[in-house]
């Protein structure tokens, strides 16, 4: 943890605390570049924006990518006030962040009624046993886009 900078975790914590007073959830995130500059911050605005994806980490990723005009945040670190949920953790991987530091754990979040246990449990189940009915249908039409993508020599891989 030699590169851990407590001031960024303190900022994430302060954002999470202040966000409660602004109608949001108790979560904050800070994205820092390799030079130690804050590129973006995010807070949980799920209920305030009526957007179930408006978690702190996703909001910070959106801001950083928009600001930097890229979808790849390689070379960046995120400080989150809490261990990311499955959606946010996936977004961190998709964004290519180099490192994650977090404060509260998923068990701490569960203790205040922010539990992701159901989603973790669902992900471990075979598709046909999940609560959300997920039915594979004929893909003759949908596969056409995949075939076009696969044959495009100018595609931008991510």
C-alpha positions in Angstrom: 0.0 0.0 0.0 3.0 2.3 -0.5 1.1 4.3 -3.2 -2.1 4.6 -1.1 -2.9 8.3 -0.5 -5.2 8.8 2.5 -6.4 12.2 1.3 -8.3 10.6 -1.6 -10.0 8.1 0.7 -10.9 11.1 3.0 -12.4 12.9 0.0 -14.4 9.8 -0.9 -15.6 9.6 2.7 -16.5 13.3 2.8 -18.4 13.0 -0.5 -20.4 10.0 0.8 -21.2 11.8 4.0 -22.3 15.1 2.3 -24.3 13.2 -0.3 -26.7 12.1 2.4 -27.6 15.7 3.1 -28.1 16.2 -0.7 -30.7 13.4 -1.0 -28.3 10.7 -2.1 -26.9 7.4 -0.7 -23.9 7.2 1.6 -21.3 6.3 -1.1 -18.6 8.4 -2.7 -15.8 7.7 -5.2 -12.7 9.5 -6.5 -10.7 8.7 -9.6 -7.0 9.8 -9.6 -4.5 9.7 -12.4 -0.9 8.4 -12.2 0.3 12.0 -11.4 -1.9 12.1 -8.3 -4.5 14.5 -9.8 -8.2 14.0 -9.1 -9.8 13.4 -12.5 -13.4 12.8 -11.3 -15.6 12.2 -8.4 -18.9 10.5 -8.0 -21.6 10.0 -5.4 -24.6 7.7 -5.2 -27.7 9.4 -6.9 -29.9 6.3 -7.3 -33.0 7.7 -5.6 -32.3 11.4 -6.3 -32.0 10.7 -10.1 -34.4 7.7 -10.2 -31.5 5.8 -11.8 -30.6 2.4 -10.4 -27.1 2.6 -12.1 -26.2 6.0 -10.6 -23.8 4.5 -8.0 -20.8 6.5 -6.9 -18.2 4.4 -8.9 -20.2 4.4 -12.1 -20.8 8.1 -11.8 -17.1 8.7 -11.3 -16.2 6.5 -14.3 -18.8 8.3 -16.5 -17.3 11.7 -15.5 -13.7 10.7 -15.9 -14.3 9.1 -19.3 -16.3 12.1 -20.5 -13.7 14.5 -19.3 -10.8 12.5 -20.8 -12.7 11.5 -24.0 -11.9 7.8 -23.6 -13.5 4.6 -22.4 -10.3 3.3 -21.0 -9.0 4.5 -17.6 -5.8 2.5 -17.6 -3.3 4.4 -15.4 -6.0 5.5 -13.0 -6.9 4.5 -9.5 -10.2 4.6 -7.8 -10.9 5.3 -4.1 -14.3 4.2 -3.0 -15.9 4.8 0.3 -17.3 1.2 0.1 -16.4 -2.1 -1.5 -18.1 -1.9 -4.9 -21.3 -3.8 -5.6 -21.2 -6.4 -8.5 -22.3 -3.8 -11.1 -19.7 -1.3 -10.0 -17.0 -3.9 -9.8 -17.8 -5.0 -13.3 -17.7 -1.4 -14.4 -14.2 -0.9 -12.8 -13.0 -3.9 -14.8 -14.6 -2.7 -18.1 -13.0 0.8 -17.5 -9.6 -0.7 -17.1 -8.7 1.0 -13.8 -5.4 -0.1 -12.4 -6.3 -0.3 -8.7 -9.2 0.0 -6.2 -9.0 1.2 -2.6 -12.1 0.9 -0.6 -13.1 1.8 3.0 -16.3 0.0 4.1 -16.9 -3.6 3.2 -19.9 -5.2 1.6 -20.8 -6.6 5.1 -20.7 -3.0 6.5 -23.1 -2.0 3.7 -25.4 -5.0 4.4 -25.6 -3.9 8.1 -27.3 -0.7 6.9 -29.6 -2.4 4.4 -27.5 -2.1 1.3 -27.0 -5.8 0.7 -25.7 -7.2 -2.6 -25.9 -10.8 -1.3 -28.9 -11.6 -3.5 -27.0 -10.6 -6.6 -23.9 -12.5 -5.7 -26.0 -15.5 -5.0 -27.9 -15.1 -8.3 -24.6 -14.9 -10.3 -23.6 -18.2 -8.8 -26.7 -20.0 -10.0 -27.2 -21.6 -13.5 -29.3 -19.3 -15.7 -32.4 -21.6 -15.5 -32.4 -21.3 -11.6 -32.2 -17.5 -11.3 -35.2 -15.4 -10.1 -35.1 -13.3 -13.2 -36.4 -15.6 -16.0 -33.8 -15.6 -18.7 -34.8 -17.4 -21.8 -32.5 -18.1 -24.8 -34.4 -17.5 -28.0 -33.6 -17.9 -31.7 -30.6 -15.7 -32.6 -30.8 -15.7 -36.4 -31.4 -11.9 -36.4 -29.3 -10.9 -33.4 -26.2 -12.8 -34.6 -26.0 -10.6 -37.7 -24.6 -7.7 -35.7 -22.0 -10.0 -34.2 -21.0 -11.2 -37.6 -20.7 -7.7 -38.9 -18.6 -6.7 -35.9 -16.4 -9.7 -36.2 -15.6 -8.9 -39.9 -15.0 -5.1 -39.4 -11.3 -4.5 -39.7 -11.7 -0.9 -38.3 -13.6 -1.9 -35.1 -12.3 -0.5 -31.8 -11.9 -3.4 -29.4 -12.7 -2.9 -25.8 
